[in-house]
Amino acid sequence: MSFTVKTGVVIAGALLLAACAHGGDQASSGGGGFPFGKRNDRAAASAAPAGIGVNAFLWRASLDTLSFMPLASADPFGGVIITDWYANPEKPDERFKATVYILDTRLRADGVSVTVFKQVKDSAGGWSNAPVSGQTDVDVENAILTRARQLKLSTINVKG
């Protein structure tokens, strides 16, 4: 192996170790593992408590808003909530499922995205996909945002 190749391997290894050390430093300061870039400690403290990777108000509001649906999966670090199928007892021939993506650490209107899926029972008794009005997704997003604002205001009133 030539001197140049050996030097390149050593430099690449050093850069890799430096990157790992830098990532570890971020994690210990509260900014590591965050998919949208490094946050400063003040923003991290106001945006979400330790142990959750997304806006705490949007997270709690999403769980509250969809609490009538069974939960299939919830990832507070990635900000994804997936419900299982829910059938309204008054309309047993249709069922719904929702996926919520929390996209920001700040409480913003574009910080949450919802997709609702619908299935209807066919003549053979099986389930088939059915279209959902685009307004349904927006209505659920608005309900989550309204609840998140209520939660934030209740904590402001308690503090102040």
Secondary structure as UniProt FT lines:
FT   HELIX           3..29
FT   TURN            32..33
FT   TURN            35..36
FT   HELIX           41..47
FT   TURN            50..51
FT   HELIX           56..65
FT   TURN            66..68
FT   STRAND          71..75
FT   TURN            76..79
FT   STRAND          80..83
FT   TURN            89..90
FT   TURN            92..93
FT   STRAND          94..102
FT   HELIX           109..111
FT   STRAND          112..121
FT   TURN            123..124
FT   STRAND          127..130
FT   HELIX           134..159
//
